[in-house]
Structures are given as C-alpha cells and as structure tokens.
Amino acid sequence: MDPTPAPSAPSERGDWTDGHVARWQPVLPGLDPVVEGAVTRMKKLSVHLRRVREQSLVDFDLERHEFDTLHKLAGRGGSAAPSELAQDLDLAPASVSGRLDALEKRGFVRRTQSTTDRRRVVVELTAAGRETWLGAMDVLGHEEYRLLGVLAPEERTLLNDMLRRVMVAAESGDAPDSWRG
C-alpha cells in the first residue's frame, strides 16, 4: 500500500462555473480561475435572485414599480409624505402621484390629510398592502436563506465581511490608471 495520501478530492460537487472556467483557461492563459470563478458566481447568483424576485412579483400580482413603492413606504414605517416617496424612489412627484393612484385603487395604500398640517397628505400602507409586500419579500427571503443555509453561521459572517471589503473597493471609484483614458 502506498503510504503517500491521495490528493483529497473537493468535498463539494462542481457547478456550472467550474465548467465555464475550464473552457476559458486554455483560451485566456492569464485568466485567474479564482477571480473568474468568484465574479461569475456572483453574477449568476444575482441573476438567480432577480428571477426569484420577478417570479414573486408575478405570484403576488405586483408590477416592479408597485413593489418598489410599497417597499419604500414600508421602509418609512408604513407612512410617508408623497414628496418623501418621490425622493426615495428618485422620481418626479407627478410620477409618484400616478403610482399612488393605482396602489390606492388596489387597496394597498390610502392617502389622508395630515393631522398637523391640512395642506399635507400622508400616504399609509394598508393591511392588504403590507400583507402583499411581505408575501413578495418572504419568497425572496426564503430563497436567500436556502442558499446561504449551506454555510455555517461563521462562514456567512466571513462571506458578508469579505463581500463588504469588495464593495468598499467598488464604491471607492478609484479605477486603475490604465483604465483612465
């Protein structure tokens, strides 16, 4: 019996990206398989989560802009002025007004006069609006937990910390000199 231990096989089965990297390495000999693998997996994960989100919107009969408006309103505690929603959504006030009209017709929001200033309108998330928003959120949340559930809690923390470092670099806007014209 050979006393030299056999190289350990990866404990995880391969994914689509492993094949992608293997196909491109002969074409691009300088390709870093770790960087290519990580970036490709992040892209594919983002696409997967976007598809799950889009399906949840279909399941809850919501247009993306309706969900976004309900989401911003929920993020303000379920109550906001139309001008605050316009700012949060980066839209003109007239665009928000049209969205609110449609959401009000569906029973997802209601507009009332401010109790402190009669000239102001307050938009409130209704119980039906909150339930629909939460339902759509839960679908995506369950998928996120399913995917990250393959990692131990300390691995999730490490992944989160590493991705934060990557995002800080991305958000810094410091492109290498070779990228500048």
ABEGO torsion letter per residue (X at the ends): XBABBBBBBBABBBBAAAAAAAAAAAABAABBAAAAAAAAAAAAAAAAAAAAAAAAAAAAGBBAAAAAAAAAAAAAGGBBBAAAAAAAAGBBAAAAAAAAAAAAAAGABBBBBBAABAABBBBBBBAAAAAAAAAAAAAAAAAAAAAAAABBAAAAAAAAAAAAAAAAAAAAGBBBAAABX
